[in-house]
């Protein structure tokens, strides 16, 4: 059982308060409100704003050649 969360389905929880790293378990899904889909534009803009210009974040051909097969969202 996870403290400070509500189970809304099998292995699917909605948070009611913050977490410590140790509270997460592989396979659990947490709904965060409000949600936001990060678009390619969002990723490119934030990458350039934070000067994290590694090609893994915004060069499609570079991303395709990596183990991920696509660009990664910047996590600065």
C-alpha positions in Angstrom: 0.0 0.0 0.0 1.3 3.5 -0.9 0.7 6.2 1.7 -0.9 9.5 0.7 -2.4 8.1 -2.5 -5.7 6.7 -3.8 -5.8 3.5 -5.8 -8.1 4.1 -8.8 -7.4 0.8 -10.6 -5.0 -2.2 -10.5 -1.5 -0.7 -10.0 -2.9 2.7 -10.9 -2.8 5.4 -8.3 -3.6 9.1 -8.0 -1.3 11.1 -5.7 -2.6 13.1 -2.8 0.8 14.3 -1.6 4.5 14.2 -2.5 6.6 11.1 -2.6 10.1 9.9 -1.6 12.1 7.9 -4.1 11.6 4.7 -2.0 7.8 5.0 -2.3 7.8 4.3 -6.0 7.4 0.8 -7.4 8.0 -0.4 -10.9 4.7 -0.7 -12.8 2.8 1.8 -10.8 1.1 4.6 -12.7 0.4 8.0 -11.1 -2.1 10.5 -12.4 -1.0 14.1 -12.0 -3.4 17.0 -12.3 -3.4 19.1 -14.3 -1.8 17.0 -17.0 0.3 18.3 -19.9 1.5 16.6 -23.1 5.0 17.7 -23.9 5.2 18.4 -27.6 8.3 18.3 -29.8 8.1 22.1 -29.9 8.1 22.3 -26.1 11.1 20.1 -25.9 13.0 22.1 -28.5 12.2 25.4 -26.9 13.1 24.3 -23.4 16.3 22.6 -24.7 17.4 25.9 -26.3 16.3 28.1 -23.3 18.4 26.0 -20.9 21.4 25.8 -23.3 21.3 22.0 -23.2 22.0 21.7 -26.9 23.0 18.0 -27.0 21.7 16.7 -30.3 19.9 13.8 -28.5 17.3 16.4 -27.6 16.5 17.9 -30.9 18.3 16.3 -33.9 16.0 13.6 -35.3 18.6 11.6 -37.1 20.9 11.6 -34.1 18.0 10.4 -31.9 17.1 7.6 -34.3 20.7 6.3 -34.2 20.6 5.9 -30.4 19.4 3.0 -28.2 16.2 5.0 -27.7 15.4 5.3 -31.4 14.1 8.9 -30.9 14.9 12.2 -29.3 14.6 12.4 -25.5 12.8 15.1 -23.6 15.3 17.4 -21.9 15.3 16.9 -18.1 17.3 20.0 -17.0 
